[in-house]
Amino acid sequence: MGYSQLALAASKLSGQYVEQGNKEAWLDLFAEDACVQDPVGESPLDPTGKGHIGKAAIAGFWDMVIAAGKIDFTIVSSHPAGDECANVVKMVNTLPGDVKMTLDMVVVYTANAAGKITSLKAYWDFDAVQRQLQ
């Protein structure tokens, strides 16, 4: 299986585990020194813009962002190439109080030879999402 297919497989599992709320299985998809940038760049979720690096930081990201709601994660299309897979995703996060946040994004996963995610970069507009919550 080529690296792009490993990245595709890991990306699909990532979405499934997020929907299931399965933190441990999700974390197991990542290499020890992986980096999660969600969203890419500086934001209140990542003030430095350098990402959440290493499993402990990625676990903290889960607790801060993913655990807060019930997520419906739909991969609209996948585009594997090289050692990466770019997915067009529609996500709906239902937060406490039945507040729904809808998000269209592109998520790029990079995998190593073991099929572990070494990089997850999610491209979406933080400000547009914040406006939904006002």
MARBA-3410 file (N, C-alpha, C, O; in Angstrom, 1 decimal):
134
0.9,-1.2,0.0,0.0,0.0,0.0,0.9,1.2,0.0,1.8,1.3,0.8 ~ 0.7,2.2,-0.9,1.4,3.4,-1.0,1.1,4.3,0.2,0.1,4.2,0.8 ~ 2.0,5.3,0.4,1.8,6.2,1.5,0.5,7.0,1.4,-0.2,7.2,2.4 ~ 0.1,7.4,0.2,-1.1,8.1,0.0,-2.3,7.3,0.4,-3.3,7.8,1.0 ~ -2.2,6.0,0.2,-3.3,5.1,0.6,-3.3,4.9,2.1,-4.4,4.8,2.7
-2.1,4.9,2.7,-2.0,4.9,4.2,-2.7,6.1,4.8,-3.4,6.1,5.8 ~ -2.4,7.3,4.2,-2.9,8.6,4.6,-4.4,8.6,4.5,-5.2,9.0,5.3 ~ -4.9,8.0,3.3,-6.4,8.0,3.1,-7.0,7.1,4.2,-8.0,7.5,4.7 ~ -6.5,5.9,4.4,-7.0,5.0,5.4,-7.0,5.7,6.8,-8.0,5.6,7.5 ~ -5.9,6.3,7.2,-5.9,7.0,8.5,-6.9,8.1,8.6,-7.5,8.4,9.6
-7.0,8.9,7.5,-8.0,10.0,7.5,-9.4,9.5,7.7,-10.2,10.2,8.4 ~ -9.7,8.4,7.1,-11.1,7.9,7.3,-11.3,7.4,8.7,-12.4,7.7,9.3 ~ -10.3,6.8,9.3,-10.4,6.3,10.7,-10.5,7.5,11.6,-11.3,7.5,12.6 ~ -9.7,8.6,11.3,-9.8,9.8,12.1,-11.2,10.3,12.2,-11.7,10.6,13.3 ~ -11.8,10.5,11.1,-13.2,11.0,11.1,-14.2,10.1,11.8,-15.0,10.6,12.6
-14.0,8.8,11.7,-14.9,7.8,12.4,-14.7,7.9,13.9,-15.7,8.0,14.6 ~ -13.5,8.0,14.3,-13.2,8.1,15.8,-13.7,9.4,16.4,-14.1,9.4,17.5 ~ -13.6,10.5,15.6,-14.1,11.7,16.1,-15.6,11.6,16.3,-16.1,12.1,17.3 ~ -16.3,11.1,15.3,-17.7,10.9,15.4,-18.1,10.0,16.6,-19.1,10.3,17.3 ~ -17.3,9.0,16.8,-17.6,8.1,17.9,-17.3,8.6,19.3,-17.7,8.1,20.3
-16.5,9.7,19.3,-16.0,10.2,20.6,-14.9,9.3,21.2,-14.7,9.3,22.4 ~ -14.2,8.6,20.3,-13.2,7.6,20.8,-11.8,8.2,20.8,-11.0,8.1,19.9 ~ -11.5,8.9,21.9,-10.2,9.6,22.0,-9.0,8.7,21.9,-8.1,9.0,21.2 ~ -9.1,7.6,22.6,-7.9,6.7,22.6,-7.6,6.1,21.3,-6.4,6.1,20.8 ~ -8.6,5.7,20.5,-8.4,5.2,19.2,-7.9,6.3,18.3,-7.0,6.0,17.4
-8.4,7.5,18.4,-8.0,8.6,17.6,-6.5,8.9,17.9,-5.8,9.1,16.9 ~ -6.2,9.0,19.1,-4.8,9.3,19.5,-3.8,8.3,19.0,-2.7,8.6,18.6 ~ -4.3,7.0,18.9,-3.4,5.9,18.4,-3.1,6.0,17.0,-2.1,5.4,16.5 ~ -3.9,6.8,16.2,-3.6,7.0,14.8,-2.3,7.9,14.6,-1.8,7.8,13.5 ~ -1.9,8.6,15.6,-0.8,9.6,15.4,0.5,9.0,15.8,0.7,8.2,16.7
1.6,9.5,15.0,2.9,9.2,15.4,3.2,10.0,16.7,2.6,11.0,17.0 ~ 4.2,9.6,17.4,4.6,10.2,18.7,4.9,11.7,18.6,4.5,12.5,19.4 ~ 5.5,12.1,17.5,5.9,13.5,17.2,5.0,14.2,16.2,5.4,15.2,15.6 ~ 3.8,13.7,16.1,2.9,14.3,15.1,2.5,15.8,15.5,2.7,16.2,16.6 ~ 2.0,16.5,14.5,1.6,17.9,14.7,0.1,18.0,14.1,-0.2,17.6,13.0
-0.7,18.6,14.9,-2.1,18.9,14.5,-2.2,20.4,14.5,-2.0,21.1,15.5 ~ -2.6,20.9,13.3,-2.9,22.3,13.1,-4.4,22.4,12.7,-4.7,22.2,11.5 ~ -5.2,22.8,13.6,-6.7,22.8,13.4,-7.3,24.0,14.1,-7.7,23.9,15.3 ~ -7.5,25.1,13.4,-7.2,25.4,12.0,-5.7,25.8,11.9,-5.0,26.0,12.8 ~ -5.2,25.8,10.6,-3.9,26.2,10.3,-3.7,27.7,10.6,-4.6,28.5,10.3
-2.6,28.0,11.2,-2.3,29.4,11.6,-2.7,29.8,13.0,-3.2,28.9,13.7 ~ -2.5,31.0,13.3,-2.8,31.5,14.7,-4.3,31.6,14.9,-5.0,32.1,14.0 ~ -4.7,31.2,16.0,-6.2,31.3,16.4,-6.2,31.1,17.9,-5.2,30.8,18.6 ~ -7.3,31.4,18.5,-7.5,31.1,20.0,-7.2,29.7,20.3,-6.9,29.3,21.5 ~ -7.4,28.8,19.4,-7.2,27.3,19.6,-5.7,27.0,19.6,-5.3,26.0,20.1
-4.9,27.9,18.9,-3.4,27.7,18.8,-2.8,29.1,18.6,-2.5,29.5,17.5 ~ -2.6,29.8,19.7,-2.1,31.2,19.7,-0.8,31.3,19.0,-0.5,32.4,18.4 ~ 0.1,30.3,19.0,1.4,30.4,18.3,1.3,30.1,16.8,2.1,30.6,16.0 ~ 0.3,29.4,16.4,0.1,29.0,15.0,1.0,27.9,14.6,1.1,27.5,13.4 ~ 1.7,27.3,15.6,2.7,26.2,15.3,2.1,24.8,15.4,2.8,23.8,15.1
0.9,24.8,15.9,0.2,23.5,16.0,0.4,22.8,17.4,1.2,23.3,18.3 ~ -0.3,21.7,17.6,-0.2,20.9,18.8,0.7,19.8,18.5,0.4,18.9,17.7 ~ 1.9,19.8,19.1,3.0,18.8,18.7,3.2,17.8,19.8,3.4,18.1,20.9 ~ 3.1,16.5,19.4,3.3,15.4,20.3,1.9,14.9,20.8,0.9,15.7,20.8 ~ 1.9,13.6,21.2,0.6,13.1,21.6,0.0,13.7,22.8,-1.3,13.8,22.9
0.8,14.2,23.8,0.2,14.9,25.0,-0.5,16.2,24.5,-1.6,16.5,25.0 ~ 0.1,16.9,23.6,-0.5,18.2,23.2,-1.7,17.9,22.3,-2.7,18.6,22.4 ~ -1.7,16.8,21.5,-2.8,16.4,20.7,-4.0,16.0,21.6,-5.1,16.2,21.3 ~ -3.7,15.3,22.6,-4.7,14.9,23.6,-5.4,16.1,24.2,-6.6,16.1,24.4 ~ -4.5,17.1,24.5,-5.1,18.4,25.0,-6.0,19.1,24.0,-7.0,19.6,24.4
-5.6,19.0,22.8,-6.5,19.5,21.7,-7.8,18.8,21.7,-8.9,19.5,21.6 ~ -7.8,17.5,21.8,-9.0,16.7,21.8,-9.9,17.2,23.0,-11.1,17.5,22.8 ~ -9.3,17.3,24.2,-10.1,17.7,25.3,-10.7,19.2,25.2,-11.8,19.4,25.6 ~ -9.9,20.1,24.5,-10.3,21.4,24.4,-11.4,21.6,23.3,-12.3,22.5,23.4 ~ -11.2,20.9,22.2,-12.0,21.2,21.0,-13.0,20.0,20.7,-14.2,20.3,20.5
-12.6,18.8,20.6,-13.4,17.8,20.1,-14.4,17.3,21.2,-15.5,17.0,20.9 ~ -13.9,17.1,22.4,-14.8,16.6,23.5,-15.9,17.5,23.8,-16.9,17.0,24.4 ~ -15.9,18.7,23.4,-16.9,19.7,23.8,-18.3,19.4,23.2,-19.3,19.9,23.7 ~ -18.4,18.7,22.1,-19.6,18.5,21.4,-19.8,17.1,20.8,-19.0,16.3,21.0 ~ -20.8,17.0,20.0,-21.1,15.8,19.3,-20.9,16.1,17.8,-21.6,17.0,17.2
-19.9,15.5,17.2,-19.5,15.9,15.8,-19.9,14.9,14.8,-19.8,13.7,14.9 ~ -20.5,15.4,13.7,-20.9,14.7,12.5,-19.8,15.1,11.5,-19.8,16.3,11.1 ~ -19.0,14.2,11.1,-17.8,14.4,10.2,-18.0,13.7,8.9,-17.8,12.5,8.9 ~ -18.3,14.4,7.9,-18.6,13.8,6.6,-17.5,14.2,5.6,-17.3,15.3,5.3 ~ -16.8,13.1,5.1,-15.8,13.4,4.0,-16.6,13.4,2.7,-17.2,12.4,2.2
-16.6,14.6,2.1,-17.3,14.8,0.8,-16.5,14.2,-0.3,-17.0,13.6,-1.2 ~ -15.1,14.4,-0.3,-14.3,13.8,-1.3,-12.9,13.7,-0.8,-12.5,14.5,0.1 ~ -12.1,12.7,-1.3,-10.7,12.5,-0.9,-9.8,12.6,-2.1,-10.1,12.1,-3.2 ~ -8.6,13.1,-1.8,-7.6,13.3,-2.9,-6.3,12.9,-2.4,-5.5,13.7,-2.0 ~ -6.0,11.6,-2.5,-4.7,11.1,-2.0,-3.6,11.3,-3.1,-3.8,11.2,-4.3
-2.4,11.7,-2.6,-1.2,11.9,-3.5,0.0,11.9,-2.6,0.0,12.4,-1.5 ~ 1.1,11.4,-3.1,2.4,11.4,-2.4,2.2,10.6,-1.1,1.7,9.5,-1.1 ~ 2.6,11.3,0.0,2.4,10.7,1.3,1.2,11.3,2.1,1.1,11.3,3.3 ~ 0.3,12.0,1.3,-0.7,12.8,1.9,-2.1,12.4,1.3,-2.2,11.8,0.3 ~ -3.1,12.9,2.0,-4.5,12.8,1.5,-5.2,14.0,2.0,-5.3,14.4,3.2
-5.8,14.8,1.0,-6.5,16.0,1.3,-8.0,15.6,1.2,-8.5,15.0,0.2 ~ -8.8,15.9,2.2,-10.2,15.6,2.3,-11.0,16.9,2.3,-10.7,17.8,3.1 ~ -12.0,16.9,1.5,-13.0,18.0,1.6,-14.0,17.5,2.6,-14.6,16.4,2.4 ~ -14.3,18.3,3.7,-15.1,17.8,4.8,-16.2,18.8,5.1,-16.0,20.0,5.1 ~ -17.3,18.2,5.4,-18.4,19.0,6.0,-18.6,18.5,7.4,-18.8,17.3,7.7
-18.5,19.4,8.4,-18.6,19.0,9.8,-19.7,19.8,10.5,-19.8,21.0,10.3 ~ -20.5,19.1,11.3,-21.5,19.8,12.1,-21.1,19.4,13.5,-21.1,18.2,13.9 ~ -20.9,20.4,14.4,-20.6,20.1,15.8,-21.8,20.6,16.6,-22.1,21.8,16.6 ~ -22.4,19.7,17.3,-23.5,20.1,18.2,-23.0,20.3,19.6,-22.6,19.3,20.2 ~ -23.0,21.5,20.0,-22.5,21.9,21.3,-23.6,21.8,22.4,-24.8,21.7,22.0
-23.2,21.9,23.7,-24.2,21.9,24.7,-25.3,23.0,24.4,-24.9,24.1,23.9 ~ -26.5,22.7,24.8,-27.6,23.7,24.5,-28.1,23.5,23.1,-28.9,24.4,22.7 ~ -27.7,22.5,22.4,-28.2,22.2,21.1,-27.8,23.3,20.1,-28.5,23.5,19.1 ~ -26.6,23.9,20.4,-26.1,24.9,19.5,-25.3,24.2,18.4,-24.4,23.4,18.7 ~ -25.6,24.4,17.1,-25.0,23.7,16.0,-24.0,24.7,15.3,-24.3,25.8,15.0
-22.8,24.2,15.0,-21.8,24.9,14.3,-21.5,24.1,13.1,-21.0,22.9,13.2 ~ -21.7,24.7,11.9,-21.4,24.0,10.6,-20.1,24.6,10.1,-19.8,25.8,10.1 ~ -19.3,23.6,9.5,-18.0,24.0,9.1,-17.6,23.2,7.8,-17.7,22.0,7.8 ~ -17.2,24.0,6.8,-16.7,23.4,5.6,-15.2,23.6,5.6,-14.7,24.7,5.9 ~ -14.4,22.5,5.4,-13.0,22.6,5.5,-12.3,21.6,4.6,-12.9,20.7,4.0
-11.0,21.8,4.4,-10.1,20.9,3.8,-9.1,20.4,4.8,-8.5,21.2,5.5 ~ -9.0,19.1,5.0,-8.1,18.5,6.0,-7.1,17.7,5.2,-7.4,16.8,4.5 ~ -5.8,18.0,5.5,-4.7,17.3,4.8,-4.0,16.5,5.9,-3.5,17.0,6.9 ~ -3.9,15.2,5.6,-3.3,14.2,6.5,-2.0,13.7,5.8,-2.0,13.4,4.6 ~ -0.9,13.7,6.6,0.3,13.1,6.1,0.6,11.8,6.9,0.5,11.9,8.1
1.0,10.7,6.2,1.2,9.5,7.0,2.6,9.0,6.7,3.3,9.3,5.7 ~ 3.2,8.2,7.7,4.5,7.6,7.5,4.3,6.2,7.1,3.2,5.7,6.8 ~ 5.4,5.5,7.0,5.4,4.1,6.4,4.6,3.2,7.3,4.2,2.1,6.8 ~ 4.5,3.5,8.6,3.7,2.7,9.5,2.2,3.0,9.4,1.4,2.4,10.1 ~ 1.8,4.0,8.6,0.4,4.4,8.5,0.0,5.3,9.6,-1.2,5.6,9.8
0.9,5.8,10.4,0.6,6.8,11.5,0.6,8.2,10.9,1.3,8.5,10.0 ~ -0.4,9.0,11.4,-0.5,10.4,11.0,0.7,11.2,11.6,0.9,11.2,12.8 ~ 1.5,11.8,10.7,2.5,12.7,11.2,2.1,14.2,11.2,2.7,15.0,11.9 ~ 1.1,14.5,10.4,0.7,15.9,10.3,-0.8,15.9,9.9,-1.2,15.1,9.0 ~ -1.6,16.7,10.6,-3.0,16.9,10.3,-3.1,18.4,10.2,-2.9,19.1,11.2
-3.5,18.9,9.0,-3.7,20.4,8.8,-5.1,20.6,8.3,-5.5,20.1,7.3 ~ -5.9,21.3,9.1,-7.3,21.6,8.8,-7.4,23.1,8.4,-7.0,24.0,9.2 ~ -7.9,23.3,7.2,-8.0,24.6,6.6,-9.5,25.0,6.7,-10.3,24.5,6.1 ~ -9.8,26.0,7.6,-11.1,26.6,7.8,-11.0,27.9,8.4,-10.0,28.3,9.0 ~ -12.1,28.7,8.3,-12.1,30.1,8.7,-12.6,30.2,10.1,-13.8,30.1,10.4
-11.7,30.4,11.1,-12.1,30.5,12.5,-13.1,31.6,12.7,-14.1,31.4,13.5 ~ -12.9,32.8,12.1,-13.8,33.9,12.3,-15.2,33.6,11.8,-16.2,34.0,12.4 ~ -15.4,32.9,10.7,-16.7,32.6,10.2,-17.4,31.7,11.1,-18.6,31.8,11.3 ~ -16.7,30.7,11.8,-17.3,29.8,12.7,-17.7,30.6,14.0,-18.8,30.4,14.5 ~ -16.9,31.5,14.4,-17.2,32.4,15.6,-18.5,33.2,15.4,-19.3,33.3,16.3
-18.7,33.6,14.1,-19.9,34.4,13.8,-21.2,33.5,13.9,-22.2,34.0,14.3 ~ -21.1,32.3,13.7,-22.2,31.3,13.8,-22.6,31.2,15.3,-23.8,31.0,15.6 ~ -21.7,31.4,16.2,-22.0,31.2,17.6,-22.4,32.5,18.3,-22.7,32.5,19.5 ~ -22.5,33.6,17.6,-23.0,34.9,18.2,-24.5,35.0,18.1,-25.0,36.0,18.6
END
